[in-house]
Amino acid sequence: MTSNQVVLWIGFGVLVVLLLAVDLGVFHRRSSVISVRESLIWSGIWTAIALIFNIIIFFWHGQDRALEFLAGYLIERSLSVDNLFVFLMIFSYFQVPETHQYKVLFWGIVVALLMRALFIATGLTLIEHFDWIIYLFGAFLIVTGIKMALQRDSNVKPDRNPVVRMFRSVIPATDQYDGGRFITRAYGRTMATPLLIVLIAVEVTDLVFAVDSIPAVFAVTVDPFVVYTSNVFAVLGLRALYFALAACAHMFHYLNHGVILILIFVGVKMLLSDLYEIPVTFALGVVALVLLVSILASLARPSDREQVLSCLKSISGK
């Protein structure tokens, strides 16, 4: 790694830390319920920051890297939407107060960024030393997409997760929330609160989804900086988007179908990589088109029109 690359990585790390510090330390210092309108505004801000960064990459590294970043960002953002639906189920299951959900998501994403860095480094190392691993990733994504299409039971039981159960068996935990604290004093000793258990459940969920989404980005680029930065910006915007999705989840009935198609398409692109290299521009167009069609189809469902109107009222504040 050259000195310029080291400076680039350090600079990006400082930028992310500053953005997170401003987000939690200034704008969301106090626990409060996030409205749909505020959620959409912050989601727009994070998206704008990602696009500005994309423009910087265009002038710094050229059109090819910029397109790779945009494609990676869009793929990661679309595949991570399923994360949000599962987070919603976890929060509902543990009856997490709305005022503390933002804090769980914030720290969940901080840890997720570190875990994804490890995942990406491992994946790129495997691809560098074993060319055939790209076919394994592609086949895995196709199988995952097919399994998602055939899966009927979407119920999530976080307390049955092996990691959560092991944590509860090793660490004493209370059943009562103590404000926004992860650790509290109860019965004369230090104990974990349900909020810490929820954080662990969120981290385990993100880890499972990262196994799908990170190999998908390898289909458009194996540049470590582009893979990681597109991943980071996609994940950073998820937290803000969650609260809008929580209020309007019923509006996106066909979004899961779109995610499935994207997984299968990316998997096929990987399997064909030696026979025919599908251009990044074409892949970007396919992902964008699938997302657009799935969202429009969801909004057009006659049975959901009243719910759509209700969500629009929430956005307008009426």
N, C-alpha and C positions, 0 to 999 in steps of 0.2 A: 504494500500500500504506500503510495507516494505521500509526500508532505501535504500536497494540495487536497488529497482525498481525506487525510486525517483532519485537516482544518474543516473540510466540508461536513464530515460526520460530527465533529465536535460542535460546529455551528448549528447543525440541525438539532442536536440534542439540547443545546442551550435554548433554542427557539421553542421546542416542545415544553421544556420545563417552565419557561416564562409564560407561555400560553395557559398552561394548567394552573400556575400560581395566580395569574390574573383572574382566571375563571372562578376558582374556588375561593381565593383569598380576598378578592375585591367584589365581584358581582354576585357570588353565591356564598358569602361568608356566613350568613344566618340560614338555618334550616327553614324552608318554607315550601308551600305547595306550588309547583310550577304549572302555570296555565298553558293551554294549548297554543295560544298566541305567542307567549314568551318562548315556548318550546320551538315553534316554527321559526321565530326570529333568530334564536341561537343556532338552530340547525342551518339556517341560511348564512349566518356569519361564518360558521365552520366550513361550509361548502365554498364560500367566497375565498376564505384563506387558502383552501386547497387549490382552487383554480388560479389564484395569484401565484402560488408556489409552482404550479404547472407552467405558467408563463415564464417564470424565472428559469425553470429547467429548459424551456424552449430556447431562450436566448443564451443559456450557458452551455447546454449539451446538444442542442439541435432538435429538429422536428421529430426524428425517430424516437428519441428518449422521451420527449414530451408526450407523444402518442401512446407510448408504452405506459407511462405514468397514468395517463387519463384512463386507459383501458383497465389497468390494474386497480385503480381507484374505484372505477365503476363496478367491476366484478366483485371486489371485496365488499363494497357498500351494499350491493344487491344480495350477496350471499349472507351478509351479516344481519339482514333484516329478520331472518328466522330467529337469530339470537334474541331480538327484542321481544318477540312473541313468547319465548320461553322465560325471559326475565319477568314478563308480565304475569305468567302463571306462577313463578316462584314467589313473587311479591304477594300475590293473592293468596297462595297456599299458606305462607307464614304470616299473613295479615300485617305486612309491614306498613306502618303509618306513612302516608304520602309525604309528610314533611322530611322523612329520613331516607327516602328512596334515592334522592339525588346524591347523597353522601355515599351510599353503597355503590352506585354506578360510577362515581368519580374514582374511588379507590379500586374498584374492580377493573376499571380501564387502565389505571396506572400499572397494576400488576400484569394485566393482559399485554401491555406494550413490552414489558420485560420478557414475558413468556414467548411472545411472538418473535422477538429478536432471536431467541434461542432456537425456535422452530425454523425460522428462515435460514439461519446460519447452518443448521444441521441439514436442511433440505438442499441448499446450494452446494454444500460439501459433497453430499451423496451424488448429486447430478454431475459434479465436476469429476468425480472418481469412477462413477458407474453410469455410463450413458443410458443404459437400458432402464434405469430407474424412472425416467420420464414416461415410459410406457406403463409402468406399474402405477404411477400417479394417475395417468389418464384412465386406465381401467378402473382404478379405485373410485374416481369421480363419477364414471358412468354407472357403476354398481350402486354408489350412494344415491345418485339421482333416481335410479329405478326403485330402490328400496323406499325412498321418500314418496314416490308416486304410488306404491302399493300399500304404504303404511296407512292404517285407518285410525288407530288409537293415538290421539295427540295429548292424552293426559300425562302430566308430569308429576312424579312423586319424589320431590327432592329429599325427603327424609329417608327414602329407601336407597339413595345413592351410597355406594360403598365408602366413598371418601367422607361424606357427611356422617355416616354411621360410625366410622372409625374415629372421627374427631370427637363425637359425643361420648364414645366409650373411653377415650383417653383424657379429654379435657372436661372438667366439671362445668356444666352450663345451667343457667337459670331459664325458666320459661317466660319471665317477665322482661319487657323492654325497659331500658333505663335511658330515656331520651335518645340521643344519637350516639351513645357510647357502645363500643364493641366489647369492652371489658368493664366489669362492675364488682363491687363488694357486696356479698350476700352470705348470710349464715356464717359470718365471721371469716370468710375466705374469699380469694379472688376467683371470679367465675366469668365465663364467656356469656354474653347476652345472645338472644336469638338473632340480633343484627349481624354478629360475627358469623353465625352459621349460614345466614342468607348470603353473606359475602363469599363464603367458601363455595356455596352452591352455584353462585354466579360465575366464579372463577372456573369451576369444573366444567360448567356449560360452555364457557368461552373456549376452554382448552379443547373440548370435543369438536366444536365448530371450526376451530383453527386448523384442525387436521384436514378438513374439507377445503376451506377457503384459501389457505396458503399455497397448496399445490396448484390450485386453479390459477393463481397469479403467475406461476412459473410457465404457464402456457403462452403468455405474451412477452415475458422478459425474464432473464436470469441475472440481470444487473442488480447486485445486492442493494445499492442505494435506492434504485427505483422501486424494487420490491418492498423494501422496508418503509420508505416514505409514503408510498401509496397506501400501504397497510395502516400506517399510523394515522394518516389523515382520515381514512375511512372509519377507523375505530373511534377517533376523537369526536366525530360528528354524530356517532350513534347515541351517546348519552343524551344529547339535547333532543334528538328525534324521538326518543323513547316516550316522552310524556305526550306528544301529539299522537303517536301510534296507540298508546294506552287508551286514549279517549276516542280514537277513530279506528280501532282495529277491525271493526266489522266492515269497514269500507274497502278492505283489501282482500276480498275472498279469493281472487285468482292470482294474487302475488306469489303465493307458494308454488303455483304451477309454473310461473315464470322463472323462479329460482331453480326448479327442477330442470327446465329446459336449458338454462345457462350452464348448470353443472354438466349435463350430458354433452352440450356443444363444446365446452372447454375440454372435456375428457376426450372427445373425438379429435379435436385439434391436436392434442398431445400425441395420440396414437398415429396420426397422419404426418407428424413432424418430419420424418425422414422421406416420406413419399411425396408430400406436397406441403409447403410452408404457407399456411393461410395468413395473408397480410394482417398486420395489427389493425389497420383501418377497417378492414372487413369485420374482424372480430369485434371491434369497438361498436360498429354499426349494428351488428347482430344483438349484442348485449343491450344496447340502448333501445332497439326496436322491441325486443322481448319485454323489457321492463315497461315501456310505454304502453304496449298493447295489453299487458296484464293489468296495469293500473286503470286504463280506460275501460276495459271489460268489466272490472270490478265496480267502477262507478256507474256503469250502465245497467247493472242488475236491477230489475224492477222491484224486487223484494227488499232492496237495501236503500231505496230512494229516501224514505223517511229518516233513516239513520244518517244518511249523507247530509240531509238538511240539518239534522241535530248537530252534527259535527261542525258544519259551516257556521252555525249560530255560536258554537263554542269559540271558534276562531275569531269571529267578529266581536265577541264579548257581549252579545245580546242575550 
